[in-house]
């Protein structure tokens, strides 16, 4: 009996201890403790740490997990993850509030394999430091990855940025130990307005973080932070080799060449701008999207004109977003240049005929003037110039002169 009583007593103690643990850590499990955020000096890369609730320090039946929630200011949404670790690295915009919440989760023998999460959380909100002159932060920050060959970022100055201020750009990604300054600044009137990253100096499909700050005599400028992946900033060069021809009396074939460089052909999409002038002068404008660098359209000989422009970009299957290229030069059927050349030749022929006629008239007039001058000298110096007028009027040649050139005073003016 004594042995049975001892066993029962032991079982009662175990049950009471288990119930106490259930009350402490399962039914009303506490949230984590000692939540802290450490700035690593990498443009907002921060290390979040916490400790398990004190009531779980001696618990061995269940290994706690944690639910971390933090507000991603770059994506403007809450990021939620679960981890058995007690530390996590996350990227924040240092110019905005840092908002973090952590919960405790139990699941295992201690909870009869039922997942239980703490009703409350440990929460932290960190305010950004109020440094920098107001109104001096960089504006309109944009990066363009030209043909996937070189990245160019640019920005504009804030309205209250002092003229003597010097702005700097720093960037960081996970392959770097610390933030790095711009390798080649773009200057405009001696002022830094952008940064050029030649070649493949930045990795693709990786979050890259930028900071534009600066200094001035009046004090430090307000820093601004940006995040992007460069494959989402691609701008393709405009197509420059367009070919337009009629394959038959009913079809018009239009094709062009892919841009050179690293651009994958299967990632390109195209937009064609078709300007059509019908037989009766009716004008239509269509935009056609295609995934191939060619287009076949119905054609009629009665059409007066078909003109095309093309632009391209990377499609949504390869990147999240991209920029449209500039429009190509316009190509038309019939060709504008040939029509203008023909018209120019006709105009040149007409001009030549006009010039020849003018030269002939001028030569005749000059000859007439010379003849008149010679007659004046033969008649004697004592005669006045006005006495030549009746003779010219009575002469047969005067009738020809009046037909060729109507200004009778011209010869007189030349002689004088």
C-alpha positions in Angstrom: 0.0 0.0 0.0 2.8 2.3 0.8 4.3 1.8 -2.6 1.0 2.5 -4.3 0.5 5.6 -2.3 4.0 6.8 -3.3 3.3 6.2 -7.0 0.0 8.0 -6.8 1.7 10.9 -5.0 4.3 11.1 -7.7 1.7 11.0 -10.5 -0.2 13.8 -8.8 2.9 15.9 -8.6 3.6 15.4 -12.3 0.0 16.2 -13.2 0.0 19.3 -11.1 3.4 20.5 -12.7 2.0 19.7 -16.2 -1.1 21.7 -15.5 0.9 24.6 -14.2 3.0 24.6 -17.3 -0.1 24.4 -19.4 -1.6 27.4 -17.6 1.7 29.3 -18.0 2.9 28.4 -21.4 0.1 26.9 -23.4 -3.2 28.3 -22.6 -1.9 31.7 -21.7 1.6 31.5 -23.2 3.5 34.7 -22.7 5.1 36.7 -25.6 8.8 37.0 -26.1 10.9 39.3 -24.0 13.9 41.7 -24.4 12.9 42.8 -28.0 15.7 44.9 -29.4 16.7 46.3 -32.8 20.4 46.9 -33.8 21.4 49.1 -36.7 24.3 47.5 -38.7 25.1 50.7 -40.5 24.1 49.3 -43.9 21.5 51.8 -45.1 18.7 50.4 -42.9 19.7 46.7 -42.5 18.8 46.0 -38.9 19.1 43.0 -36.7 16.0 42.1 -34.6 16.6 40.0 -31.4 14.4 38.7 -28.6 14.3 36.2 -25.8 11.8 33.4 -25.0 9.3 34.1 -22.1 10.7 33.3 -18.7 8.1 30.5 -18.1 9.6 28.5 -21.0 13.2 28.4 -19.8 12.8 25.0 -18.2 10.4 23.6 -20.7 11.8 20.6 -22.7 8.7 19.0 -24.1 8.0 21.8 -26.6 10.5 23.9 -28.6 9.0 27.3 -29.0 8.7 29.1 -32.3 8.1 32.8 -32.9 6.0 34.8 -35.3 7.7 37.9 -36.4 5.7 40.8 -38.1 7.3 44.0 -39.3 6.1 46.7 -41.6 8.0 46.9 -44.9 8.1 50.6 -45.7 9.5 49.9 -49.2 6.6 47.6 -50.2 4.1 49.4 -47.9 2.8 46.1 -46.4 3.3 43.8 -43.4 5.8 41.0 -43.7 4.9 37.9 -41.6 7.2 34.9 -41.0 7.7 32.1 -38.5 11.0 31.0 -37.2 12.5 28.9 -34.3 15.4 31.4 -34.2 15.6 34.4 -31.8 17.2 36.7 -34.3 16.3 38.0 -37.8 17.8 40.6 -40.2 15.4 42.9 -42.0 15.7 46.0 -44.2 14.0 49.2 -43.1 13.8 52.7 -44.5 15.7 54.7 -41.8 13.7 57.9 -42.6 10.4 56.2 -41.6 9.0 54.5 -38.4 10.3 51.0 -37.7 7.3 48.9 -36.5 7.9 45.3 -35.2 5.7 42.7 -33.4 6.7 39.2 -32.1 4.5 36.4 -30.8 5.3 33.1 -29.1 4.1 29.8 -30.6 4.0 26.3 -28.9 3.2 23.1 -30.6 4.1 19.6 -29.4 3.6 17.2 -26.4 3.1 20.1 -24.0 0.1 21.2 -26.0 -1.2 17.8 -27.0 0.1 18.6 -30.5 -2.1 21.6 -30.8 -0.6 24.9 -31.9 -1.1 27.7 -29.5 0.1 31.3 -30.0 0.4 34.0 -27.3 -2.6 36.3 -27.2 -0.4 39.3 -26.7 2.8 40.3 -28.5 5.9 42.2 -27.8 5.9 45.3 -29.9 8.3 48.1 -30.7 8.0 51.3 -32.7 11.2 53.3 -33.4 11.0 56.9 -34.7 13.5 58.0 -37.3 16.1 60.5 -36.2 15.2 64.1 -36.9 18.4 65.1 -38.6 18.9 67.1 -41.8 17.5 70.4 -43.0 13.8 70.2 -44.0 13.0 70.4 -47.7 16.5 69.3 -48.7 15.9 65.7 -49.4 16.4 64.4 -53.0 13.4 64.1 -55.2 12.3 62.1 -58.3 14.9 59.4 -57.8 14.9 57.0 -60.8 17.3 54.3 -62.2 17.4 53.1 -65.8 19.2 49.9 -66.8 20.1 50.8 -70.4 19.9 47.7 -72.6 21.0 45.6 -69.5 24.5 47.0 -70.0 24.8 49.9 -67.6 22.7 51.4 -64.8 22.2 55.2 -64.5 20.4 56.7 -61.6 19.4 60.4 -61.3 17.6 62.7 -58.9 16.6 66.3 -58.5 17.4 68.6 -55.6 14.9 69.6 -52.9 13.3 73.0 -53.1 15.3 74.2 -50.0 18.6 72.7 -50.9 21.4 75.3 -50.6 23.2 76.1 -53.9 26.5 75.2 -52.3 25.3 71.8 -51.0 27.2 68.6 -52.0 25.1 65.5 -52.4 26.3 62.0 -52.2 24.9 58.6 -53.2 25.6 55.4 -51.3 24.4 51.9 -52.1 24.3 48.5 -50.4 23.3 44.9 -51.2 23.8 41.6 -49.4 27.1 40.8 -51.2 28.7 43.9 -49.7 30.1 44.2 -46.1 29.4 47.9 -45.9 27.7 50.7 -48.0 29.7 51.9 -51.0 29.7 55.4 -52.6 28.8 56.1 -56.2 31.7 55.1 -58.5 31.0 57.8 -61.1 28.9 60.9 -60.5 26.9 62.6 -63.3 27.4 66.3 -63.2 25.2 69.1 -64.6 26.6 72.6 -64.3 29.1 71.3 -61.7 26.3 69.9 -59.5 25.8 66.2 -58.8 22.6 65.0 -60.4 23.1 61.3 -60.8 25.3 58.3 -60.7 26.6 55.9 -63.5 27.3 52.2 -62.8 29.3 50.9 -65.7 29.1 47.3 -66.8 27.8 44.7 -64.5 28.8 46.5 -61.3 25.5 45.6 -59.6 23.8 42.2 -59.3 20.4 41.4 -60.9 17.5 39.8 -59.0 18.9 41.3 -55.7 17.4 44.0 -53.6 19.7 47.1 -53.8 19.3 49.9 -51.4 20.3 53.5 -52.1 20.8 56.6 -49.9 21.1 60.2 -51.1 22.4 62.5 -48.5 24.7 65.5 -48.4 26.2 68.5 -46.6 26.2 72.2 -46.8 27.4 75.3 -44.9 23.9 75.6 -43.4 24.0 72.0 -42.1 23.5 68.4 -43.2 20.9 67.6 -45.9 18.0 65.3 -45.1 18.8 61.8 -46.3 16.4 59.8 -48.5 16.4 56.0 -49.1 15.3 53.9 -52.1 15.2 50.2 -53.0 15.0 48.4 -56.3 16.1 45.4 -58.4 17.9 46.5 -61.5 16.3 43.9 -63.8 13.0 45.8 -63.2 14.6 49.0 -64.5 15.5 47.9 -68.1 15.0 50.3 -71.0 15.6 48.8 -74.4 17.2 50.8 -77.2 14.7 51.8 -80.0 14.6 49.5 -83.0 16.6 51.0 -85.9 16.4 48.4 -88.7 12.9 48.3 -90.1 11.8 46.5 -93.2 8.5 47.0 -95.0 7.4 45.4 -98.2 4.4 43.9 -100.0 4.5 40.1 -100.3 1.5 40.1 -102.6 -1.4 42.3 -103.7 -3.2 41.5 -100.5 -0.5 41.4 -97.8 1.9 43.9 -96.3 4.9 42.5 -94.4 6.6 44.5 -91.7 9.6 43.1 -89.7 12.5 44.5 -87.7 15.6 43.2 -85.9 16.0 42.5 -82.2 18.3 45.0 -80.4 21.9 43.9 -79.8 23.3 43.2 -76.4 22.5 40.9 -73.5 18.7 41.2 -73.9 17.1 37.8 -74.1 14.9 37.6 -77.3 12.2 35.6 -75.6 11.7 38.3 -73.0 10.9 41.1 -75.5 7.5 42.4 -76.4 6.6 45.0 -79.0 4.1 47.7 -79.7 3.5 48.8 -83.3 2.0 52.1 -84.2 0.2 51.8 -87.6 -0.9 55.0 -89.3 -3.1 54.3 -92.3 -4.5 56.6 -95.0 -7.3 55.0 -97.1 -8.3 55.6 -100.7 -10.8 58.3 -99.8 -8.4 60.0 -97.4 -9.8 58.3 -94.3 -7.1 58.2 -91.6 -6.9 55.5 -88.9 -4.4 55.0 -86.1 -3.9 51.5 -84.5 -1.6 50.2 -81.8 -0.8 46.5 -82.2 1.0 44.4 -79.5 3.1 41.4 -80.5 5.7 39.0 -79.1 7.4 38.5 -82.4 9.6 41.0 -84.4 7.3 40.8 -87.4 3.8 41.6 -88.5 1.6 40.8 -91.5 -1.3 43.0 -92.4 -3.9 43.0 -95.1 -3.0 45.3 -98.0 -5.0 47.0 -100.7 -3.6 48.8 -103.8 -6.2 51.5 -103.2 -4.5 52.5 -99.9 -2.7 55.8 -100.2 -0.3 55.3 -97.4 0.8 52.9 -94.5 3.3 54.2 -91.9 4.7 52.2 -89.0 6.7 52.9 -85.8 7.9 50.3 -83.2 9.0 50.3 -79.6 9.8 47.4 -77.2 10.3 46.4 -73.6 10.8 43.3 -71.4 7.6 41.3 -70.8 6.1 40.4 -67.5 7.2 36.8 -67.7 10.8 37.8 -67.2 10.6 40.9 -65.0 8.1 42.6 -62.7 8.2 45.9 -64.7 10.3 47.7 -67.3 10.4 50.9 -69.4 9.2 51.2 -73.0 11.9 52.1 -75.4 11.7 55.2 -77.5 9.8 55.0 -80.7 11.7 54.0 -83.8 11.9 56.2 -86.9 8.8 56.0 -89.1 8.9 53.8 -92.2 6.1 54.1 -94.8 4.7 52.4 -97.9 5.0 54.0 -100.4 8.4 55.3 -99.2 8.3 59.0 -98.3 11.9 59.5 -99.5 11.2 58.2 -103.0 8.1 60.4 -103.3 10.0 63.5 -102.1 12.9 62.7 -104.4 10.6 62.4 -107.5 8.9 65.7 -106.5 12.2 67.3 -106.0 13.5 66.3 -109.4 10.4 67.7 -111.0 10.8 70.9 -109.2 14.4 71.1 -110.2 13.6 70.6 -113.8 11.0 73.4 -113.8 13.5 75.7 -112.0 16.1 75.1 -114.7 13.7 76.0 -117.5 12.8 79.2 -115.6 16.5 80.1 -115.1 17.2 79.6 -118.8 14.3 81.8 -119.9 15.4 84.6 -117.5 19.0 84.4 -118.8 17.8 84.7 -122.4 15.7 87.8 -121.6 18.5 89.4 -119.7 20.9 88.8 -122.6 18.4 90.3 -125.1 17.9 93.4 -122.9 21.7 93.9 -122.5 22.2 93.7 -126.3 19.4 96.2 -126.9 21.0 98.6 -124.4 24.4 98.3 -126.1 22.8 98.9 -129.6 21.0 102.0 -128.3 24.3 103.3 -126.8 26.1 102.9 -130.1 23.4 104.7 -132.0 23.6 107.6 -129.6 27.4 108.0 -130.1 27.0 107.9 -133.9 24.3 110.6 -134.0 26.7 113.1 -132.3 27.3 114.4 -128.8 25.2 117.5 -129.3 22.0 115.6 -129.4 20.2 115.1 -126.2 19.2 111.8 -124.8 15.5 112.5 -125.2 15.9 112.8 -129.0 16.5 109.1 -129.2 13.1 108.3 -128.0 11.2 109.1 -131.3 13.7 107.1 -133.3 13.4 104.1 -131.1 9.6 104.3 -131.3 9.6 104.5 -135.1 12.2 101.8 -135.6 11.0 98.2 -136.2 13.2 96.8 -133.5 11.4 99.0 -130.9 8.3 96.8 -131.4 10.4 93.7 -130.5 11.9 95.4 -127.4 8.4 96.4 -126.2 7.3 92.8 -126.4 10.4 91.3 -124.7 10.9 94.0 -122.1 8.3 96.6 -121.2 10.5 99.0 -119.4 11.6 101.7 -121.9 13.5 103.7 -119.3 15.9 100.9 -118.6 18.2 101.5 -121.6 18.2 105.2 -120.9 19.2 104.6 -117.2 22.0 102.3 -118.3 23.4 104.8 -120.8 23.3 107.6 -118.3 
